[in-house]
Each structure stands twice: as C-alpha cells, then as structure tokens.
Amino acid sequence: MAGYIGSVPVPQATETRDVYTATSNQTTFTTGGYTPNFVSVYLNGVHLARADYTATNGSDVVLAVGAAADDTVEIVSFATFEVSAQTFTGDVTASGGTFLPTGDTAAGDDAAVGYTAAEGLILTGQGTTNDVTIKNDADADVIEIPTGTVNVTMAGTLGVTGVITGGGLVVPDGSIAVADLDIDGATDIGAAIVDADLMIIDDGAGGTNRKATMSRLATYMGTKGLGPTYTRATTPPGSPNAGDWWLNTNANVSSIFIYDGTLGWIQGDGTALGVASYLSPNSFSLRVQASGFMDVIRFENPIPQIVSNAASYTDNTTHPVAMSNTVRAVLRVHDTSATNALEFIAFATLGRAASFGNTNTTPDDKAGGISHATRGIIAGGESYVNHMEYVTIGTEGNGTDFGDLTVARGNLAHACVASTTRGIILGGTTGSASNVMDYVTIANTGNATDFGNLTQSKFDVSSAHSTTRGIRIGGSSETNVMDYITMANAGNATDFGDLVSGSNTQYVHTVHNGTYAWIAQYGSGGDGNKQQITMATAANASAITDGSSPFGTELAGAINPSSQTAIVKGWIAATG
C-alpha cells in the first residue's frame, strides 16, 4: 500500500506484523507478502540480524537456525510509498541515495528540477535578474541566464579542449588578445595571392573590423609609391598605379613603359630604359605626313623634339584629317579620289594603324578635325560643304551625322580648336576667304552656332589651343596676324600678336602642349622661320635661332609645312 508524509488518511498503515509459534526446528515462515529489504524479524522479542535469516522472495522468511518448539517469531513488513506534491520546511537530504525527478517542468514554475528522456535534466526558474544562476562553493556566480532571455553569461574563463562549431558564435571586440591570434597552425594557401583573396582590417583604428581584398591593398600601396607591378602583355594593364611597369609585347613595337600618375604610360623608344626618349600620350602631337608615316613631337623635355616615323598608316591621301584623345588618333586616310576609310593609332603601342571604320558621307578633301576626350568631329571640306560627322574615338565604327555648319566652307584642315565642351571652327573659304567662326557643343549633336568673326577673312589657317583659349595663326594671302578667342564665351576674335614673318603663312606647322605653341613657317628649301608663343600671353612670336624647336636640326631642310601634311593637336584640354 502507498504511504504518506504529512497527514495520513485513517485507516492507513505503513507496516504489517505477522506472529508465529514455532514448531521444533522450524526454519521457514510464510508471510502475507513483503518488499525485500523492507522487513524485520524478531525471535522471542529479540531483533535478529540480517545474517540470521533470509527474506528475498517476497513471501518466505527462512531462519538460519531452526527455532525451538513454542518459540515466538514476529515478522514486520514495511510498506513503500510515493510522495505527491508536498511542501518541506528545511533541507531535504537523500542520504546514501539520489534524488530522481521523473517529470518535465512547466513555464510558470518559480523554480523546478525536472527530467525527460529527450531533454535530460531540466532546470527552470524565474528571477528579477536571472532565471537560472549556477554558483561555486564560495557562493559566487559562475553561469547566469538573465531573466527573459536565452543568453548565457560566464563570470570566469571558458576552457574548451574540443572544437566549437555553429554559425552563431559571436566574440565581442577586444575579448581576444592580439597575442592569442596564433595562425602558425593554419594550412598554407598553397597558391599565389590573387586580387580576390581576403584579409581582416580594423576600419579606422579602433573602429569596426571589416574584410578587404588584396586588390585594395595593391591599390593603396600604389598610391604610396610602393610595390610596383610588372606586366608583360600586348595591351596596357587596367587600373595601373604610379610606378607600375609594362612591357608591351605587341609585334609592331616592343617597348617598355612606366606609369606616371599624371602623364599616363611613358614609353621608351626602343633603347634601354634610362637613356630612352620618353613619350606620354597627353604630352605630344603627331605630324601626319602624306608619305604614310607619322612623326611624334614630344613635350616632356624643356625642348620639344621629334621622333621620326614613329607610326604609319595607309598612304592614299594628300590631305589627311586627324582627331585624337589621350589614347588614340583617328585618321581619315583619303582624298577626293580615294575611299572613305578611317584608321586609328593606339598611342601606347604606335606601330601600324588599324582599321577603324568608314566616314558617313562621300569623302571630301581638306576638312577640319576637332579633337576631344571622347569624340572626334570632321567638319566641312574642300568642295565647300556644311556637313559634320562624328566618331567615338575609343570605339571602332563608322561616322555618324552630327549636324551642319552655319556656312558651307572648306580649307579647314588645321583650323579647329577645342575645350572640354566646345569645338570651334576658324575661318575657311566659300570660294573666297571667310572670317566666320562656328562652334558646337561636342557632347550634343546638332547644327553649329555662330561664335563671332576673326579679325581677318582667312583660310588655310593654323591653330593652337589650351584649356581655355584658341589661337588662329596666319593663313592665306600672306599675313603675319594671330587672333585669339576665349572658347567658353562666344564673341569676335582679338588680336594676339604677329608672326616673325608675313610670308608663306598659308603653309604653317603649329604644335603645342597647352602652354606653348611652336610654329614653323614654310621657307626656301623647306627650312623656314621657327618661333614660339606663350598661349596665355598675347604678344608677338619669338624667333628661335638655336635649333631648339620641334622643327630644329633633326629635320632641317626637310620640313615643308605644306597643306599636304596634318598636325594632330592631341587632347590638350585634358591636362591643360
């Protein structure tokens, strides 16, 4: 029967007594039942030790020594019991045994210990600070589960001898000492480091830890002049940093380059680096000869010099039209009897020109070429046309209609200047010399707009430009006059100054670097007057007598700045 602690219902017993009168030598006494180990045996009132009897089968008690006749044997059987919900005052001690909970806990329990086969031992609690607190023998908190959370906090150090797995592990900033970040045991990458490889970086010194790619590190080092890269390829590497080296393996021209953060790729002319003549794409002009070759006029030295025959193109023209940015020059390589082919030269490689596309209209001689960072524009022509078309210099393709000039005219081969936004066409001829100036907004197709008038009506003029100013130089009918305009403001031209001579000004070579312009007038034997102007300062040209101009002793006696040769001005406005 079940027993109770506390108030016991009546009648209720916790033990059963059986009394027997023994026969001579009787050993076995059969009871009404007992729980093994919960039985006591008395012989004539004396409590027997467990060694004096056996009680194992739940029914019989067997004496070790038979009783005498008429001995009194008393057997006491104790009932076992279960405790239902009860309240204890004071400590509950399980002496010599264990406390075995067998039920789950409930959400509303103030404090409970439970057990399930799936969850094992369960501790629940409700407190104002913690729901569960585990303390050490000094009554100090060791592990805490704060009230209303699933968080676990530890007051001490967590020692792990195995492996921590799972994606939810968060280590607070500063909780791992730098000295503890030991990577000696990690496996080597086993390959070259690539741009996409990652590293950990502290963003802002004491900021947020973030990841960064090795390409970012390379870029940073490049800005500090550290860690230049070396590349062998047929085309320039993308996103270079100052100091990077590139060996051009193009079959046309095998040269070495160094990247200057301002000037771009600077090229050796085929000799050993350090003694080579250098070339930068936005610091030179090209002299396009009717022979099918191009000379490079370099401006990186105090005294500009010519590199002869640095590139070549298809020779089927007497009046080439040329346009350029800092990367390419695009040439219209035809005259009135030839095809409408376009070719381009890559400044980084030079060599032989490649096919670009075709002009949009029937070819016309002595058109003007406007250079710009992205677009090149061909304007007018010898047969007095008003047509304009454009190409995207960086992308091969055919010309596209741009719009019309305000006045149809020709002889514009050297008569175009440009700013970062505008192209201006200076003078020309309608059958007679014109003083008309037109302008276009290069980014927007459409008809030209009247800009103003030159101080003289002239065709076959030469020109130069900086980022802000365009200059008309000489022209037909023997004039020594130079005009200038401010390209951002439409209006009539203003007198700039005079050339050294007023003769042969219809055939003038002009090259410039955005600051200075060097001028060669055609003369006897082709060795004409050489002179220089500072474009920001209106004044007469200064004669050069020491052979230091771009048309100096290197080409003496062979200049012949005729209408059959074009000058690619380069995209000077890109750098000023």
SULGI-V697007 format. One record per residue. N is the residue number from 1. RES is the residue in one small letter. NEAR is the number of other ideal C-beta (glycine too) atoms within 8 Angstrom. Layout:
# SULGI-V697007
N/RES/NEAR ; N/RES/NEAR
This chain:
# SULGI-V697007
1/m/6 ; 2/a/6 ; 3/g/10 ; 4/y/9 ; 5/i/6 ; 6/g/5 ; 7/s/4 ; 8/v/7 ; 9/p/6 ; 10/v/4 ; 11/p/4 ; 12/q/9 ; 13/a/7 ; 14/t/7 ; 15/e/8 ; 16/t/10 ; 17/r/8 ; 18/d/10 ; 19/v/8 ; 20/y/9 ; 21/t/8 ; 22/a/13 ; 23/t/7 ; 24/s/7 ; 25/n/7 ; 26/q/10 ; 27/t/9 ; 28/t/8 ; 29/f/13 ; 30/t/5 ; 31/t/12 ; 32/g/5 ; 33/g/6 ; 34/y/13 ; 35/t/10 ; 36/p/9 ; 37/n/4 ; 38/f/9 ; 39/v/13 ; 40/s/7 ; 41/v/15 ; 42/y/13 ; 43/l/12 ; 44/n/6 ; 45/g/6 ; 46/v/6 ; 47/h/6 ; 48/l/10 ; 49/a/5 ; 50/r/5 ; 51/a/5 ; 52/d/10 ; 53/y/11 ; 54/t/6 ; 55/a/11 ; 56/t/5 ; 57/n/6 ; 58/g/7 ; 59/s/7 ; 60/d/9 ; 61/v/12 ; 62/v/10 ; 63/l/16 ; 64/a/8 ; 65/v/6 ; 66/g/8 ; 67/a/13 ; 68/a/8 ; 69/a/7 ; 70/d/6 ; 71/d/10 ; 72/t/12 ; 73/v/14 ; 74/e/11 ; 75/i/16 ; 76/v/11 ; 77/s/15 ; 78/f/11 ; 79/a/13 ; 80/t/6 ; 81/f/10 ; 82/e/4 ; 83/v/5 ; 84/s/4 ; 85/a/2 ; 86/q/7 ; 87/t/3 ; 88/f/5 ; 89/t/3 ; 90/g/4 ; 91/d/3 ; 92/v/6 ; 93/t/4 ; 94/a/7 ; 95/s/4 ; 96/g/3 ; 97/g/5 ; 98/t/4 ; 99/f/7 ; 100/l/5 ; 101/p/8 ; 102/t/4 ; 103/g/6 ; 104/d/8 ; 105/t/10 ; 106/a/7 ; 107/a/4 ; 108/g/4 ; 109/d/10 ; 110/d/6 ; 111/a/6 ; 112/a/11 ; 113/v/9 ; 114/g/11 ; 115/y/12 ; 116/t/8 ; 117/a/3 ; 118/a/4 ; 119/e/8 ; 120/g/6 ; 121/l/8 ; 122/i/12 ; 123/l/8 ; 124/t/13 ; 125/g/12 ; 126/q/8 ; 127/g/8 ; 128/t/3 ; 129/t/5 ; 130/n/10 ; 131/d/11 ; 132/v/10 ; 133/t/10 ; 134/i/7 ; 135/k/8 ; 136/n/6 ; 137/d/3 ; 138/a/5 ; 139/d/5 ; 140/a/7 ; 141/d/8 ; 142/v/9 ; 143/i/11 ; 144/e/12 ; 145/i/12 ; 146/p/10 ; 147/t/9 ; 148/g/4 ; 149/t/7 ; 150/v/4 ; 151/n/6 ; 152/v/7 ; 153/t/8 ; 154/m/9 ; 155/a/8 ; 156/g/5 ; 157/t/4 ; 158/l/5 ; 159/g/4 ; 160/v/6 ; 161/t/3 ; 162/g/4 ; 163/v/4 ; 164/i/6 ; 165/t/3 ; 166/g/5 ; 167/g/3 ; 168/g/4 ; 169/l/6 ; 170/v/4 ; 171/v/5 ; 172/p/5 ; 173/d/4 ; 174/g/4 ; 175/s/5 ; 176/i/7 ; 177/a/5 ; 178/v/5 ; 179/a/4 ; 180/d/6 ; 181/l/7 ; 182/d/5 ; 183/i/5 ; 184/d/4 ; 185/g/4 ; 186/a/5 ; 187/t/4 ; 188/d/4 ; 189/i/6 ; 190/g/4 ; 191/a/5 ; 192/a/3 ; 193/i/6 ; 194/v/7 ; 195/d/7 ; 196/a/7 ; 197/d/9 ; 198/l/8 ; 199/m/9 ; 200/i/8 ; 201/i/8 ; 202/d/9 ; 203/d/7 ; 204/g/6 ; 205/a/4 ; 206/g/4 ; 207/g/7 ; 208/t/6 ; 209/n/8 ; 210/r/7 ; 211/k/7 ; 212/a/9 ; 213/t/11 ; 214/m/12 ; 215/s/8 ; 216/r/8 ; 217/l/10 ; 218/a/12 ; 219/t/10 ; 220/y/8 ; 221/m/10 ; 222/g/15 ; 223/t/8 ; 224/k/6 ; 225/g/6 ; 226/l/6 ; 227/g/6 ; 228/p/9 ; 229/t/10 ; 230/y/8 ; 231/t/9 ; 232/r/6 ; 233/a/10 ; 234/t/6 ; 235/t/7 ; 236/p/10 ; 237/p/10 ; 238/g/4 ; 239/s/5 ; 240/p/12 ; 241/n/14 ; 242/a/10 ; 243/g/9 ; 244/d/14 ; 245/w/12 ; 246/w/16 ; 247/l/12 ; 248/n/15 ; 249/t/8 ; 250/n/10 ; 251/a/4 ; 252/n/7 ; 253/v/9 ; 254/s/8 ; 255/s/11 ; 256/i/10 ; 257/f/14 ; 258/i/11 ; 259/y/14 ; 260/d/10 ; 261/g/5 ; 262/t/5 ; 263/l/10 ; 264/g/10 ; 265/w/13 ; 266/i/12 ; 267/q/14 ; 268/g/12 ; 269/d/11 ; 270/g/7 ; 271/t/7 ; 272/a/6 ; 273/l/7 ; 274/g/4 ; 275/v/5 ; 276/a/11 ; 277/s/9 ; 278/y/10 ; 279/l/14 ; 280/s/14 ; 281/p/12 ; 282/n/12 ; 283/s/11 ; 284/f/12 ; 285/s/13 ; 286/l/16 ; 287/r/15 ; 288/v/12 ; 289/q/9 ; 290/a/10 ; 291/s/5 ; 292/g/8 ; 293/f/10 ; 294/m/15 ; 295/d/13 ; 296/v/14 ; 297/i/13 ; 298/r/15 ; 299/f/9 ; 300/e/9 ; 301/n/7 ; 302/p/2 ; 303/i/5 ; 304/p/12 ; 305/q/11 ; 306/i/13 ; 307/v/10 ; 308/s/8 ; 309/n/7 ; 310/a/10 ; 311/a/13 ; 312/s/9 ; 313/y/15 ; 314/t/8 ; 315/d/8 ; 316/n/9 ; 317/t/11 ; 318/t/6 ; 319/h/13 ; 320/p/12 ; 321/v/12 ; 322/a/14 ; 323/m/15 ; 324/s/15 ; 325/n/13 ; 326/t/12 ; 327/v/9 ; 328/r/11 ; 329/a/12 ; 330/v/14 ; 331/l/14 ; 332/r/16 ; 333/v/14 ; 334/h/12 ; 335/d/10 ; 336/t/9 ; 337/s/3 ; 338/a/11 ; 339/t/7 ; 340/n/11 ; 341/a/12 ; 342/l/16 ; 343/e/13 ; 344/f/13 ; 345/i/14 ; 346/a/9 ; 347/f/11 ; 348/a/12 ; 349/t/12 ; 350/l/12 ; 351/g/9 ; 352/r/7 ; 353/a/11 ; 354/a/7 ; 355/s/7 ; 356/f/10 ; 357/g/9 ; 358/n/9 ; 359/t/12 ; 360/n/8 ; 361/t/9 ; 362/t/4 ; 363/p/12 ; 364/d/14 ; 365/d/12 ; 366/k/11 ; 367/a/15 ; 368/g/14 ; 369/g/16 ; 370/i/16 ; 371/s/13 ; 372/h/15 ; 373/a/9 ; 374/t/9 ; 375/r/12 ; 376/g/14 ; 377/i/16 ; 378/i/15 ; 379/a/16 ; 380/g/17 ; 381/g/12 ; 382/e/11 ; 383/s/8 ; 384/y/11 ; 385/v/9 ; 386/n/10 ; 387/h/12 ; 388/m/15 ; 389/e/13 ; 390/y/12 ; 391/v/15 ; 392/t/8 ; 393/i/15 ; 394/g/7 ; 395/t/5 ; 396/e/6 ; 397/g/7 ; 398/n/9 ; 399/g/13 ; 400/t/9 ; 401/d/9 ; 402/f/10 ; 403/g/9 ; 404/d/8 ; 405/l/14 ; 406/t/10 ; 407/v/10 ; 408/a/8 ; 409/r/15 ; 410/g/16 ; 411/n/12 ; 412/l/18 ; 413/a/13 ; 414/h/13 ; 415/a/16 ; 416/c/16 ; 417/v/13 ; 418/a/14 ; 419/s/12 ; 420/t/6 ; 421/t/7 ; 422/r/11 ; 423/g/13 ; 424/i/14 ; 425/i/16 ; 426/l/14 ; 427/g/17 ; 428/g/16 ; 429/t/14 ; 430/t/9 ; 431/g/4 ; 432/s/6 ; 433/a/12 ; 434/s/13 ; 435/n/11 ; 436/v/12 ; 437/m/15 ; 438/d/14 ; 439/y/13 ; 440/v/15 ; 441/t/8 ; 442/i/13 ; 443/a/6 ; 444/n/6 ; 445/t/7 ; 446/g/7 ; 447/n/7 ; 448/a/13 ; 449/t/9 ; 450/d/9 ; 451/f/10 ; 452/g/9 ; 453/n/8 ; 454/l/14 ; 455/t/10 ; 456/q/10 ; 457/s/8 ; 458/k/16 ; 459/f/15 ; 460/d/13 ; 461/v/14 ; 462/s/14 ; 463/s/15 ; 464/a/15 ; 465/h/17 ; 466/s/13 ; 467/t/10 ; 468/t/7 ; 469/r/12 ; 470/g/14 ; 471/i/15 ; 472/r/17 ; 473/i/15 ; 474/g/15 ; 475/g/16 ; 476/s/12 ; 477/s/7 ; 478/e/7 ; 479/t/11 ; 480/n/10 ; 481/v/10 ; 482/m/15 ; 483/d/13 ; 484/y/13 ; 485/i/13 ; 486/t/8 ; 487/m/14 ; 488/a/7 ; 489/n/5 ; 490/a/7 ; 491/g/7 ; 492/n/7 ; 493/a/12 ; 494/t/9 ; 495/d/9 ; 496/f/10 ; 497/g/9 ; 498/d/9 ; 499/l/16 ; 500/v/10 ; 501/s/9 ; 502/g/8 ; 503/s/7 ; 504/n/11 ; 505/t/16 ; 506/q/11 ; 507/y/11 ; 508/v/15 ; 509/h/12 ; 510/t/14 ; 511/v/14 ; 512/h/15 ; 513/n/10 ; 514/g/11 ; 515/t/9 ; 516/y/9 ; 517/a/12 ; 518/w/15 ; 519/i/16 ; 520/a/16 ; 521/q/18 ; 522/y/12 ; 523/g/10 ; 524/s/5 ; 525/g/5 ; 526/g/10 ; 527/d/8 ; 528/g/12 ; 529/n/11 ; 530/k/14 ; 531/q/15 ; 532/q/12 ; 533/i/16 ; 534/t/8 ; 535/m/15 ; 536/a/6 ; 537/t/6 ; 538/a/7 ; 539/a/8 ; 540/n/7 ; 541/a/13 ; 542/s/7 ; 543/a/8 ; 544/i/12 ; 545/t/5 ; 546/d/4 ; 547/g/8 ; 548/s/6 ; 549/s/12 ; 550/p/10 ; 551/f/11 ; 552/g/12 ; 553/t/5 ; 554/e/7 ; 555/l/11 ; 556/a/9 ; 557/g/7 ; 558/a/6 ; 559/i/13 ; 560/n/8 ; 561/p/12 ; 562/s/7 ; 563/s/9 ; 564/q/6 ; 565/t/13 ; 566/a/12 ; 567/i/14 ; 568/v/15 ; 569/k/14 ; 570/g/12 ; 571/w/12 ; 572/i/14 ; 573/a/14 ; 574/a/10 ; 575/t/10 ; 576/g/8
